[in-house]
Amino acid sequence: MENMRIPPRTSSSGANGIFGTPPKSALRPVPEGDWISNRKRSTTNTNAINPALQGGSPSDSSKFYKSDMAFYGKSSWSPQKEQILIGPYEYLFAQPGKDIRSQLIAAFNEWLEVPAESLEIITKVVGMLHTASLLVDDVEDSSLLRRGLPVAHSIFGTAQTINSANYVYFQALQELGKLKNPKAVNIYTEELLNLHRGQGMDLFWRDTLTCPTEDDYLEMVGNKTGGLFRLAIKLMQAESKNLKDCVPLVNLMGIIFQIRDDYQNISSPEYSSNKGMCEDLTEGKFSFPIIHSIRARPENMQLLNILKQKTEDEQVKRYAVSYMESTGSLEYCRKVVATLMERAKSKGARKAQDPMDDKKSPDVSITEEARDGIRPPITADASESMKKESTESSRQGTSIHSSTANEKLQEENAIEEAITTTKEVPAEINDTPIPEKDYSSFGSWEKKLIVLAATIGAFFSPFNAQIYFPALNSIAKDLGVTASQVNLTMTTYMACYYSCRILQATAPAFTGGFSDTAGRRPAYIICFVIYIVANIALALESNYVALLILRMVQSAGSSGTVALASAVVADVATSAERGLYISITSLTGILAPSLGPLLGGIISQYLGWKWIFWFLSILATSFFIPMLLFMPETCRIIVGDGSVPPPVWNRSLMSIINEKKRLKKGIQPDYAARDELARKRGPVRFPNPLETVTVAFEKEGFLILFFAGMVYAGFYAVIAGLPSQLRSLYNYDDLKVGLMFLPMAGGSLTAAFTQGRFIDYSFFREARRLNMPITKSRQQDLSNFPIEKARLQVALPMLMLAAIFTIIYGWVLHFRVEVGGICVVLFVLGYMLIASGDGYGGV
């Protein structure tokens, strides 16, 4: 036993003898100092000591009698032991990454102005945490490469790598104590918990082969990737005297960074050389494009099965990428990144233009590179180099995509254009072109014609309510009923005959729900078929009961078109340009009742009251046929911005012509987007009107409905009492009574063509006050914009004036003022009522 030799113990750094020369990339100079050993180079592989070669005195048992046994802490800890412990950390740290977090800190410091000493500590802590988390990530993901070299645990062992990462976590916490800020420890703890929450869900989905929803993925990214971003900025805010809240902007940047990293994992040859080709597939990881592709075609299990296999076969990976291309997932990634970049730059520009802060916007862009490398934007020389590399890869059969080298270069440049800005250029909103589509693909004149068609369609509902008003006496005489009984045919369409009012009120709820799943065109078709048939039946009937019932059916057919008009405006117009279109559509509620009695009186007097319904049938048919042929589908859940082809049965002649023109130009229909929209909206279902009723129980909805009710109650109070007052006070006949509605119609027309501009002016004035850039053709993020204030600044003064002139209207009639005075008051009332209605409609 005494002569038995114990074999030499191997160090955890891999040192059990003479070392070979480490790779050059591991010894490359680091931009920052070595935060652990204060050296410029990692000496892990050269300075580690083999215990078998160490000298020392023989064992002495006397120490067990004399020593205080305090064998811990700095008193007994040597630099050599420290080097062994942090070996895996220094190995990875010595391999240069793009250092995006240090750049992020430097950029945001343009705003926050953190003291230099505190900024150095924060930069150091964030860098330590990032590198340590990568060590753990590589173990948990079973990765093979990191920054083009073998992962740390393949050299140092899994256990030692995990221990090294955990050790650095606590060293970072110790370093944070130098800030002497209690908030810093709380921030550190909170974001480290978020980091592990995100990583935990990511691992759970991978290990159980559970495809998360897009929202679950975004939550995971917000916790995991966004955690380190937020940690840096929150620590800076805690040390800054500036009160700017940069966290919302940083949250966006974290999501952008991770989504484009997922995209690069699949599409970038450089990423493949650093980490491996389509490494997410090998790791079985549910990345953003993979989630989209699986959920785009849930019935197809191929991609899910490939993830399950965790394949390393390049042919299988190429097939998987080709499949993701076919589902539009890579294109979807590019669109999402471009959209989020627009939002991030908009937020950055607004903060930079804060009137309380004259500082320029710092560069907060995510640079183009794989996850852990940094390089400048692609230059002409680099572009040519990429072309050569891509062409060579295609010749060797190692291209990830089935596309040509030029196509791959275009794809690379597309993501480059959407994401890259140099450090020297401030990230202002117009510096980098964003490949984002306009809110609507329809041109300006196309949108105006579409809204005009919707307005004409909505015109029939209020028009029916009043057109046969002057013919009530003739109807009572022909049907042999009293004046009170025939008045019920009017209240069937209005508000007093409650049993029929229920159908009129709920019809728009059915129409709105149906149009949201089937489309606007099918809803219009159903409405007008019912309406035209009801009018023909009304023209042919000679029975009082039939008149009551058919008026109710007529109401059910036409009333839904008002809701459809508002929906069409929302489909094609952004909030910034919606004021003008709302004004046009609101003409239906004022102009139709104003002109209805005039036309009704003329038709009844010269042709008979039944010709009122023949006139409505002819008028509706004259509108319905062109609408059926030319009005395109606008529902965004069916056609998106208007460029996605609708189902074959829902195409207008104009849609077919436009599609053929696009095909001649080589523009293929976006069938992937069409299928994705179809999956989201689900099958056409029978509408539930109670879903609409719930709006009245919401605070905002109730206030808007109450406001609208007050406006239209005042309007109908005026026009309902006007005929009887004119007859009794001025002895006017039906034709003259009808003519007295023209001043109100004139005021309504004037408001329609002027009030919309006032509303848009108020919107832009509020935007200028907030230094918010506005693009009319794009629907921008208005979550922090006081849209209600901008609209009501115009609506409330008009409502107050309308109330005042309603009182004046009563005085004018009471004192039997000349007819000219009544006309002036009616003109002003028409203007004020339509103007106040436009305000709440724009909200």
C-alpha positions in Angstrom: 0.0 0.0 0.0 2.8 2.4 0.8 4.4 2.0 -2.7 1.0 2.3 -4.5 1.1 5.5 -6.6 -2.1 7.5 -6.9 -2.5 8.5 -10.6 -2.2 12.2 -11.3 -5.5 14.1 -11.0 -6.7 15.8 -14.2 -7.5 19.5 -13.9 -11.0 20.7 -14.8 -9.5 23.0 -17.4 -8.3 20.0 -19.4 -4.7 20.3 -18.3 -3.2 16.9 -17.7 0.1 17.3 -19.4 1.6 19.5 -22.0 -0.8 21.6 -23.9 -0.9 22.1 -27.7 -1.2 25.6 -29.2 -4.7 26.9 -28.8 -6.5 28.2 -31.8 -5.7 31.7 -32.8 -9.3 32.8 -32.6 -9.3 32.0 -28.9 -6.3 34.3 -28.3 -7.6 37.2 -30.3 -7.4 40.6 -28.4 -10.7 41.6 -26.7 -12.1 45.1 -27.1 -12.7 45.5 -23.3 -10.3 44.5 -20.6 -10.5 41.0 -19.1 -13.2 41.7 -16.5 -12.1 38.7 -14.3 -8.3 38.7 -14.5 -7.6 42.2 -15.9 -5.6 40.8 -18.7 -6.0 41.3 -22.5 -5.7 37.7 -23.4 -7.1 34.5 -22.0 -4.4 32.4 -20.4 -6.6 29.6 -19.3 -5.0 27.0 -21.5 -1.4 28.0 -20.9 -1.4 28.8 -17.2 -3.4 26.0 -15.8 -1.3 23.8 -13.5 -1.2 20.1 -13.5 -1.5 19.0 -9.9 0.8 16.0 -10.5 3.6 18.4 -11.4 3.2 20.8 -8.4 5.8 20.9 -5.8 5.2 21.1 -2.1 6.1 19.8 1.3 5.0 16.3 2.5 1.8 16.0 4.4 2.0 17.3 8.0 -0.7 16.1 10.4 0.3 18.8 13.0 -1.9 21.4 11.1 -4.9 19.6 12.4 -3.8 20.5 15.9 -2.8 24.1 15.3 -4.8 25.6 12.4 -8.1 27.5 12.8 -9.3 25.3 9.9 -10.4 28.4 7.9 -9.7 26.9 4.6 -12.0 29.1 2.5 -12.2 32.6 1.1 -9.6 34.8 -0.3 -7.1 33.9 2.4 -6.5 30.4 0.8 -7.7 31.1 -2.7 -4.9 31.4 -5.3 -4.9 33.0 -8.8 -4.2 29.5 -10.2 -7.3 28.1 -8.6 -9.3 31.1 -9.8 -8.0 30.5 -13.3 -9.2 26.8 -13.2 -12.7 27.8 -12.0 -13.3 30.5 -14.7 -11.6 28.5 -17.4 -14.7 27.9 -19.5 -15.8 31.5 -19.0 -12.5 32.9 -20.2 -12.4 30.5 -23.1 -15.7 31.8 -24.5 -15.0 35.4 -23.5 -11.7 35.4 -25.5 -13.7 34.7 -28.7 -14.8 38.1 -29.9 -18.5 38.6 -30.3 -20.3 41.6 -31.7 -20.6 43.2 -28.2 -24.1 44.5 -29.0 -24.9 45.1 -25.4 -21.9 47.4 -24.9 -23.0 49.3 -28.0 -26.5 49.4 -26.6 -25.3 50.9 -23.3 -23.2 53.5 -25.1 -26.1 54.5 -27.3 -28.6 54.9 -24.6 -26.1 56.8 -22.5 -26.6 59.7 -25.0 -29.9 60.1 -23.3 -29.3 58.9 -19.7 -25.8 60.4 -19.1 -24.8 57.9 -16.5 -21.6 58.7 -14.6 -18.6 57.1 -16.1 -17.7 55.0 -13.1 -21.2 53.6 -12.8 -21.4 53.0 -16.6 -18.2 50.9 -16.5 -19.6 48.7 -13.7 -22.9 48.2 -15.6 -21.1 47.4 -18.8 -19.0 44.9 -17.0 -21.9 43.2 -15.2 -24.0 42.9 -18.3 -21.0 41.4 -20.3 -20.4 38.9 -17.5 -24.0 37.8 -17.4 -24.3 37.5 -21.1 -21.2 35.3 -21.5 -22.2 33.1 -18.5 -25.7 32.6 -19.9 -24.2 31.5 -23.3 -22.2 28.8 -21.5 -25.4 27.4 -19.9 -27.4 27.8 -23.2 -24.9 25.7 -25.1 -25.1 23.0 -22.5 -28.9 23.0 -22.4 -29.1 23.1 -26.2 -26.5 20.5 -26.8 -24.7 22.9 -29.2 -21.5 22.0 -31.0 -20.2 25.4 -32.1 -20.2 28.9 -30.7 -18.6 31.7 -32.7 -17.1 29.2 -35.1 -15.3 27.2 -32.4 -16.1 24.1 -30.2 -18.4 25.0 -27.3 -16.9 25.3 -23.9 -18.4 22.2 -22.4 -16.9 20.0 -25.1 -13.5 21.0 -23.9 -13.9 21.6 -20.1 -16.8 19.2 -19.4 -20.4 19.9 -18.7 -20.2 20.1 -14.9 -17.3 22.4 -14.8 -18.8 24.7 -17.5 -22.1 25.0 -15.5 -20.2 25.7 -12.3 -18.1 28.3 -14.0 -21.3 30.1 -15.3 -22.9 30.0 -11.9 -19.7 31.3 -10.3 -19.7 34.3 -12.7 -23.4 35.0 -12.0 -22.5 35.7 -8.3 -19.3 37.5 -9.2 -21.5 39.9 -11.3 -23.8 40.4 -8.3 -20.8 41.2 -6.1 -19.5 43.6 -8.7 -23.0 45.3 -8.7 -22.5 46.1 -5.0 -20.0 48.8 -6.0 -22.9 50.9 -7.3 -24.1 51.3 -3.7 -27.7 51.5 -5.0 -30.3 49.2 -3.4 -32.4 49.3 -6.6 -29.6 47.7 -8.6 -29.8 44.4 -6.7 -33.6 44.3 -7.1 -33.3 44.9 -10.8 -30.6 42.3 -11.1 -32.7 39.7 -9.3 -35.9 40.5 -11.2 -34.3 40.2 -14.7 -32.3 37.1 -13.8 -35.6 35.5 -12.8 -37.1 36.6 -16.1 -34.2 35.1 -17.9 -34.7 31.7 -16.3 -38.4 31.9 -16.9 -37.9 32.4 -20.6 -35.3 29.7 -20.8 -37.4 27.3 -18.9 -40.4 27.6 -21.3 -38.1 27.3 -24.3 -36.7 24.1 -22.9 -40.1 22.8 -22.0 -41.4 23.3 -25.6 -38.4 21.6 -27.0 -38.4 18.6 -24.6 -42.1 17.9 -24.9 -42.4 18.8 -28.6 -45.0 21.4 -27.8 -45.5 24.1 -30.4 -46.2 27.4 -28.6 -48.4 30.1 -29.9 -46.9 33.3 -31.3 -47.9 35.1 -28.1 -46.2 32.5 -25.9 -43.1 32.8 -28.0 -43.1 36.6 -27.7 -43.5 36.3 -23.9 -40.5 33.9 -23.8 -38.4 36.2 -25.8 -39.4 39.2 -23.7 -38.2 37.3 -20.6 -35.2 35.7 -22.1 -33.6 37.8 -24.7 -35.2 41.0 -23.5 -34.0 40.3 -19.9 -30.4 41.2 -20.5 -31.3 44.2 -22.6 -33.7 45.5 -19.9 -31.1 44.8 -17.2 -28.6 47.1 -18.7 -31.1 49.9 -19.3 -32.8 49.6 -16.0 -29.5 49.8 -14.2 -28.6 52.9 -16.2 -31.9 54.5 -15.4 -31.4 53.8 -11.7 -28.0 55.6 -11.9 -29.2 58.4 -14.1 -30.8 61.8 -13.2 -32.7 61.7 -16.5 -36.3 60.5 -16.1 -36.7 59.1 -19.6 -38.3 55.6 -19.6 -36.4 53.6 -22.2 -37.8 50.2 -21.3 -40.6 50.0 -23.9 -38.1 50.8 -26.6 -35.7 48.2 -25.3 -38.4 45.5 -25.1 -39.1 46.1 -28.9 -35.4 45.8 -29.6 -35.1 42.5 -27.7 -37.9 41.0 -29.8 -36.4 42.3 -33.1 -33.0 40.9 -32.1 -34.3 37.4 -31.4 -36.7 37.1 -34.4 -33.9 38.1 -36.8 -31.5 35.8 -35.0 -34.0 33.0 -35.7 -34.2 34.1 -39.3 -30.4 34.1 -39.7 -30.2 30.6 -38.1 -32.1 29.4 -41.2 -31.0 31.7 -44.0 -27.5 32.9 -43.3 -24.4 30.9 -44.6 -22.2 32.8 -42.2 -24.4 31.8 -39.3 -24.1 28.2 -40.4 -20.3 28.4 -40.4 -20.4 29.8 -36.8 -23.0 27.6 -35.2 -23.9 25.0 -37.7 -26.4 24.7 -40.5 -30.0 25.3 -39.3 -28.9 24.5 -35.8 -32.4 25.2 -34.4 -33.7 22.1 -36.3 -30.9 20.0 -34.8 -31.7 21.3 -31.3 -35.4 20.7 -31.8 -36.0 24.4 -31.0 -39.3 26.2 -31.8 -38.0 29.4 -33.4 -40.2 32.2 -34.8 -40.3 31.0 -38.5 -40.7 27.3 -37.4 -43.7 28.2 -35.2 -45.3 30.2 -38.0 -44.8 27.4 -40.5 -46.2 24.7 -38.2 -49.3 26.8 -37.4 -49.8 27.9 -41.0 -50.5 24.3 -41.9 -51.4 22.5 -38.7 -52.6 19.5 -40.6 -49.1 18.9 -42.0 -46.9 17.2 -39.4 -43.7 17.0 -41.5 -41.9 19.9 -39.9 -42.9 18.8 -36.4 -41.5 15.3 -37.1 -38.2 16.8 -38.4 -37.9 18.7 -35.1 -38.6 15.5 -33.2 -35.8 13.7 -35.0 -33.3 16.5 -34.1 -31.6 15.7 -37.4 -28.1 16.6 -38.6 -28.8 15.6 -42.1 -28.3 18.6 -44.4 -30.7 17.3 -47.1 -33.4 17.0 -44.5 -32.7 20.5 -43.3 -32.8 21.9 -46.8 -36.2 20.3 -47.3 -37.4 21.8 -44.0 -36.2 25.3 -45.1 -37.9 24.8 -48.5 -41.1 23.9 -46.7 -40.9 27.0 -44.5 -40.5 29.1 -47.6 -43.6 27.5 -49.1 -45.7 28.5 -46.1 -44.4 32.1 -46.3 -42.7 31.9 -43.0 -39.4 33.5 -44.0 -41.3 36.4 -45.7 -43.4 36.7 -42.6 -40.3 37.1 -40.5 -39.0 39.9 -42.7 -42.3 41.7 -42.6 -42.5 41.4 -38.8 -38.9 42.7 -38.3 -39.6 45.6 -40.7 -42.8 46.5 -38.8 -41.1 46.3 -35.4 -38.1 48.3 -36.7 -40.5 51.1 -37.8 -42.1 51.1 -34.3 -38.7 51.1 -32.6 -37.4 54.0 -34.7 -40.6 55.9 -34.2 -40.3 55.5 -30.4 -36.7 56.6 -30.6 -37.5 59.6 -32.7 -40.3 60.7 -30.3 -38.0 60.4 -27.3 -35.2 62.3 -29.1 -37.6 65.1 -30.1 -38.9 65.6 -26.6 -39.2 69.3 -26.1 -37.7 68.9 -22.6 -34.6 67.3 -24.1 -32.7 68.8 -27.0 -30.4 65.7 -27.4 -30.4 63.8 -30.7 -31.6 60.3 -31.0 -28.8 57.8 -30.3 -28.2 54.8 -32.5 -30.3 52.0 -31.0 -30.4 49.8 -34.1 -29.7 46.1 -34.1 -26.8 45.6 -36.5 -26.7 42.9 -39.2 -24.8 39.8 -38.0 -25.4 36.4 -36.5 -26.1 36.3 -32.8 -22.7 36.9 -31.4 -20.6 38.6 -34.1 -20.3 42.2 -35.2 -19.5 43.7 -38.6 -20.2 47.0 -40.4 -23.0 47.2 -42.9 -22.5 45.4 -46.2 -20.3 47.5 -48.6 -19.9 47.1 -52.3 -16.8 44.9 -51.9 -18.5 42.8 -49.2 -21.5 42.5 -51.5 -19.4 41.2 -54.3 -17.7 38.8 -51.9 -21.0 37.5 -50.8 -22.0 36.9 -54.4 -18.9 34.8 -55.0 -19.4 32.9 -51.8 -23.0 32.2 -52.5 -22.2 31.1 -56.1 -19.5 28.8 -54.9 -21.8 27.3 -52.2 -24.4 26.6 -54.9 -21.8 24.8 -57.0 -20.7 22.7 -54.1 -24.4 21.8 -53.3 -24.2 23.3 -49.9 -26.7 26.1 -50.4 -29.4 26.1 -47.8 -32.1 27.4 -50.1 -33.1 26.1 -53.5 -32.8 29.7 -54.9 -29.9 31.0 -56.9 -26.9 32.9 -55.4 -28.3 36.3 -56.5 -31.7 35.5 -54.9 -29.9 34.7 -51.6 -28.0 37.9 -51.8 -31.2 39.8 -52.4 -32.7 38.1 -49.3 -29.7 39.0 -47.3 -29.8 42.6 -48.4 -33.5 42.8 -47.6 -33.0 41.9 -44.0 -29.9 44.1 -44.0 -31.9 47.1 -45.3 -34.6 46.6 -42.7 -32.3 46.3 -39.7 -28.8 47.7 -40.2 -27.6 51.2 -39.4 -24.0 52.2 -38.7 -22.9 53.5 -35.4 -22.1 57.0 -36.8 -25.6 57.6 -38.2 -28.4 58.5 -35.7 -31.4 56.2 -35.9 -33.9 58.8 -37.1 -37.1 57.6 -38.5 -36.3 58.5 -42.2 -32.7 57.5 -42.3 -33.2 53.9 -43.4 -35.9 52.9 -45.9 -38.3 50.4 -44.4 -39.8 47.8 -46.7 -43.2 48.1 -45.1 -46.4 48.1 -47.1 -48.9 50.9 -46.9 -51.9 50.3 -44.7 -54.0 49.8 -47.9 -52.9 48.8 -51.4 -55.8 50.8 -52.9 -54.8 54.1 -54.4 -56.2 57.4 -53.2 -59.0 57.6 -55.9 -59.8 53.9 -55.4 -60.3 54.5 -51.7 -62.5 57.5 -52.4 -64.7 55.5 -54.9 -64.9 52.6 -52.5 -66.0 54.8 -49.6 -68.4 56.6 -51.9 -70.0 53.3 -52.9 -70.3 52.4 -49.2 -71.9 55.8 -48.5 -74.5 55.3 -51.2 -75.3 51.9 -49.9 -75.8 53.3 -46.4 -78.0 56.1 -47.8 -81.0 53.8 -48.3 -81.5 53.1 -44.6 -82.3 56.6 -43.4 -83.8 57.5 -46.8 -86.5 54.9 -46.4 -87.5 56.3 -43.0 -88.7 59.6 -44.4 -89.4 59.3 -48.1 -93.1 58.4 -47.8 -93.7 60.7 -44.8 -95.7 63.2 -46.9 -97.8 60.3 -48.3 -99.2 59.2 -45.0 -102.7 60.7 -45.6 -102.9 59.1 -49.0 -101.9 55.7 -47.6 -104.5 55.9 -44.8 -107.2 56.7 -47.4 -106.3 53.9 -49.8 -106.0 51.2 -47.1 -109.0 52.3 -45.2 -107.3 52.9 -41.8 -107.0 55.9 -39.5 -104.1 58.4 -39.4 -102.9 56.9 -36.1 -102.7 53.4 -37.6 -100.8 54.5 -40.6 -98.4 56.4 -38.4 -97.3 52.9 -37.0 -95.8 52.1 -40.4 -93.5 55.0 -39.9 -92.6 54.1 -36.3 -91.9 50.5 -37.5 -88.9 52.0 -39.2 -88.1 54.5 -36.4 -88.2 54.1 -32.7 -91.7 54.1 -31.2 -93.1 50.7 -32.4 -90.8 48.6 -30.1 -91.6 45.1 -31.3 -90.4 46.1 -34.8 -87.6 48.3 -33.5 -85.9 45.2 -32.1 -85.4 43.7 -35.5 -84.1 47.0 -36.9 -81.7 47.4 -34.0 -80.3 43.8 -34.2 -80.0 43.6 -38.0 -76.7 45.5 -38.0 -75.4 43.2 -35.3 -76.1 40.2 -37.6 -74.7 42.0 -40.6 -71.5 43.2 -38.9 -70.7 39.8 -37.4 -71.3 38.1 -40.8 -69.2 40.6 -42.7 -66.3 40.0 -40.4 -66.0 36.4 -41.3 -67.6 36.1 -44.8 -66.6 39.6 -46.1 -68.2 43.0 -46.8 -69.4 42.0 -50.3 -71.4 39.0 -49.3 -73.0 41.1 -46.5 -73.9 43.8 -49.0 -75.4 41.2 -51.4 -77.7 39.7 -48.7 -78.8 43.2 -47.5 -79.7 44.5 -51.0 -81.4 41.3 -52.1 -83.7 41.5 -49.0 -84.2 45.2 -49.4 -85.1 45.1 -53.1 -87.5 42.2 -52.7 -89.2 44.0 -49.7 -89.6 47.1 -51.8 -91.2 45.2 -54.7 -93.6 43.5 -52.3 -94.5 46.9 -50.7 -95.3 48.3 -54.1 -97.6 45.4 -54.9 -99.4 44.9 -51.5 -102.8 46.6 -50.6 -103.1 45.3 -47.0 -102.3 47.2 -43.8 -100.8 44.2 -41.9 -98.7 43.3 -44.9 -97.5 46.9 -45.0 -96.4 46.8 -41.3 -94.5 43.4 -41.8 -92.9 44.4 -45.1 -91.7 47.7 -43.6 -90.0 45.7 -40.9 -88.3 43.4 -43.5 -87.3 46.5 -45.5 -85.7 47.9 -42.4 -83.8 44.7 -41.8 -82.4 44.7 -45.3 -81.2 48.3 -45.3 -80.2 49.1 -41.7 -77.1 46.8 -41.8 -75.5 48.9 -44.6 -74.8 51.8 -42.2 -72.6 49.5 -40.1 -71.0 48.1 -43.2 -70.1 51.7 -44.4 -68.1 52.3 -41.2 -66.4 49.0 -41.5 -65.3 49.7 -45.1 -63.8 53.1 -44.0 -61.8 51.3 -41.2 -60.7 48.7 -43.8 -59.1 51.2 -46.2 -58.3 54.4 -44.3 -55.8 55.1 -41.5 -56.6 57.1 -38.4 -54.7 60.0 -39.8 -56.9 60.3 -42.9 -60.2 58.9 -41.6 -61.8 62.2 -40.8 -62.6 63.1 -44.4 -64.1 59.6 -45.1 -66.2 59.6 -41.9 -67.6 62.9 -42.9 -68.6 61.5 -46.3 -70.3 58.5 -44.8 -72.1 60.5 -42.2 -74.0 62.4 -44.9 -76.4 59.4 -45.0 -77.7 60.1 -41.5 -78.6 63.8 -42.3 -78.9 64.2 -46.0 -81.2 61.3 -46.6 -83.9 62.3 -44.1 -83.6 65.9 -45.3 -84.2 65.0 -49.0 -86.6 62.1 -48.3 -89.7 64.2 -47.5 -89.1 66.4 -50.5 -88.9 63.5 -53.0 -91.6 61.6 -51.3 -94.0 64.6 -51.6 -93.3 65.0 -55.3 -93.7 61.3 -56.1 -96.9 60.9 -54.0 -98.5 64.0 -55.4 -97.8 63.2 -59.1 -97.5 59.4 -59.3 -99.1 57.9 -56.2 -97.7 56.6 -53.0 -96.9 53.0 -54.3 -94.5 54.6 -56.7 -92.3 55.5 -53.7 -91.5 51.8 -53.4 -91.1 51.3 -57.1 -88.7 54.2 -57.1 -86.7 52.7 -54.2 -86.6 49.3 -56.0 -85.2 50.9 -59.2 -82.8 53.1 -57.3 -81.4 50.2 -55.2 -81.1 47.9 -58.3 -79.3 50.6 -60.2 -76.7 50.8 -57.4 -76.6 47.0 -56.6 -75.6 45.8 -60.1 -72.5 48.1 -60.5 -71.5 47.4 -56.9 -71.7 43.6 -57.5 -69.5 44.0 -60.6 -66.9 46.5 -59.5 -66.7 47.0 -55.7 -63.8 44.9 -54.3 -63.7 43.0 -51.1 -62.1 45.2 -48.4 -62.4 43.1 -45.2 -58.8 43.0 -43.8 -59.2 39.5 -42.3 -59.9 38.3 -45.8 -57.8 40.4 -48.2 -55.3 42.0 -45.8 -54.3 45.4 -47.2 -56.3 44.6 -50.3 -53.4 42.8 -52.1 -54.4 39.3 -50.9 -56.7 37.5 -53.4 -60.2 36.8 -51.9 -61.9 33.4 -52.4 -63.1 32.8 -56.0 -66.8 33.2 -55.1 -66.1 36.6 -53.5 -64.3 38.3 -56.4 -65.6 41.3 -58.2 -65.0 41.9 -61.9 -62.5 44.6 -61.0 -60.6 42.2 -58.7 -60.3 39.7 -61.5 -59.0 42.4 -63.9 -56.5 43.7 -61.4 -55.2 40.2 -60.7 -54.7 39.5 -64.4 -52.8 42.8 -64.7 -50.5 41.8 -61.8 -49.9 38.4 -63.3 -48.8 40.0 -66.6 -46.3 42.0 -64.7 -45.0 38.9 -63.0 -46.5 39.6 -59.6 -47.8 36.4 -58.2 -50.8 36.4 -55.8 -49.9 36.0 -52.1 -51.6 32.6 -51.6 -49.6 32.0 -48.4 -51.1 35.1 -46.8 -54.5 34.2 -48.0 -54.3 30.8 -46.4 -52.9 32.3 -43.2 -55.8 34.8 -43.0 -58.3 32.0 -43.7 -56.9 30.0 -40.8 -57.2 33.0 -38.4 -60.8 33.9 -39.2 -62.0 30.3 -39.2 -65.2 29.1 -40.9 -68.2 31.4 -41.6 -70.5 31.2 -38.7 -73.9 32.4 -37.7 -73.5 35.8 -36.1 -74.3 36.3 -32.4 -75.9 39.8 -32.0 -75.2 39.7 -28.2 -71.5 40.2 -29.0 -72.4 43.6 -30.3 -74.7 44.4 -27.3 -71.7 43.9 -24.9 -70.1 47.1 -26.3 -72.8 49.1 -24.4 -71.6 47.8 -21.1 -68.0 49.0 -21.7 -67.3 52.5 -20.3 -65.9 53.9 -23.5 -68.5 52.2 -25.7 -71.3 53.5 -23.5 -70.1 57.1 -23.6 -69.8 57.1 -27.4 -73.2 55.5 -27.8 -74.8 58.0 -25.4 -73.1 60.8 -27.2 -74.4 59.6 -30.5 -77.9 59.1 -29.1 -78.1 62.6 -27.9 -77.0 64.0 -31.3 -79.6 62.0 -33.2 -82.3 62.5 -30.7 -81.9 66.3 -31.2 -81.9 65.8 -35.0 -85.1 63.7 -35.1 -86.8 66.0 -32.6 -86.3 68.8 -35.1 -87.3 67.0 -38.3 -90.2 65.1 -36.8 -91.9 68.2 -35.5 -91.1 70.4 -38.4 -94.0 69.3 -40.8 -96.8 69.7 -38.3 -95.4 73.0 -37.1 -95.1 74.4 -40.6 -98.6 73.3 -41.5 -100.3 74.7 -38.3 -98.2 78.0 -38.1 -97.7 78.8 -41.7 -100.4 76.7 -43.4 -97.9 75.0 -45.7 -98.9 72.1 -48.0 -96.9 68.9 -48.4 -94.7 70.2 -51.2 -93.7 73.4 -49.3 -93.0 71.4 -46.2 -90.7 69.2 -48.2 -88.9 72.2 -49.6 -88.3 73.5 -46.0 -86.0 70.5 -45.5 -83.5 71.8 -48.0 -81.7 74.3 -45.7 -80.9 71.5 -43.3 -79.7 69.4 -46.2 -77.5 72.3 -47.3 -76.0 72.6 -43.8 -75.3 68.9 -43.8 -73.5 69.0 -47.1 -71.4 71.9 -46.0 -70.4 70.1 -42.8 -69.5 67.0 -44.7 -67.0 68.8 -46.9 -65.5 71.0 -44.3 -65.6 69.2 -40.9 -63.5 66.3 -42.0 -60.6 68.7 -42.7 -61.1 70.2 -39.2 -60.9 66.8 -37.7 -57.7 65.9 -39.6 -56.2 69.3 -38.7 -56.9 68.6 -35.0 -55.2 65.2 -35.4 -52.1 66.6 -37.0 -51.9 69.5 -34.5 -51.9 67.0 -31.6 -49.3 65.0 -33.4 -47.0 68.0 -33.9 -47.4 68.9 -30.2 -46.1 65.4 -29.3 -43.4 65.6 -32.0 -44.9 62.5 -33.6 -44.2 62.0 -37.3 -47.3 61.0 -39.2 -47.6 59.1 -42.5 -51.1 59.2 -43.9 -50.8 56.0 -45.9 -49.8 53.8 -42.9 -51.7 52.9 -39.8 -49.2 53.9 -37.1 -49.0 52.9 -33.4 -51.5 55.2 -31.6 -51.3 53.4 -28.2 -49.7 56.5 -26.7 -51.6 59.1 -28.8 -54.7 60.9 -27.4 -57.0 60.1 -30.3 -60.1 60.8 -28.2 -58.8 64.3 -27.3 -58.0 65.1 -31.0 -61.5 64.2 -32.1 -63.5 65.6 -29.2 -61.7 69.0 -29.4 -63.7 69.4 -32.6 -66.9 67.6 -31.7 -67.8 69.0 -28.3 -67.9 72.7 -29.3 -70.1 71.7 -32.2 -72.4 69.8 -29.9 -72.8 72.8 -27.6 -73.6 75.1 -30.5 -76.1 72.5 -31.7 -77.9 72.6 -28.3 -77.9 76.4 -28.3 -79.4 76.5 -31.8 -82.0 73.9 -31.0 -83.3 76.3 -28.3 -83.2 79.2 -30.8 -85.2 77.0 -33.2 -87.9 76.7 -30.6 -88.0 80.4 -30.0 -88.1 81.2 -33.8 -91.2 79.0 -34.2 -92.8 80.3 -31.0 -92.6 83.9 -32.1 -93.5 83.0 -35.8 -90.4 84.6 -37.2 -90.2 85.0 -41.0 -89.5 81.9 -43.0 -86.0 83.2 -43.9 -85.0 83.1 -40.2 -86.2 79.5 -39.9 -84.1 78.6 -42.9 -81.0 80.1 -41.4 -81.5 78.3 -38.1 -82.2 75.0 -39.9 -79.0 75.4 -42.0 -76.9 76.0 -38.9 -78.5 73.1 -37.1 -77.8 70.8 -40.0 -74.2 71.8 -39.9 -73.7 71.5 -36.2 -75.4 68.2 -35.8 -73.4 66.5 -38.6 -70.2 68.1 -37.4 -70.6 66.9 -33.8 -71.6 63.4 -35.1 -68.3 63.3 -37.2 -66.3 63.8 -34.0 -67.5 60.7 -32.1 -67.5 58.7 -35.4 -63.8 59.4 -35.8 -63.1 58.0 -32.3 
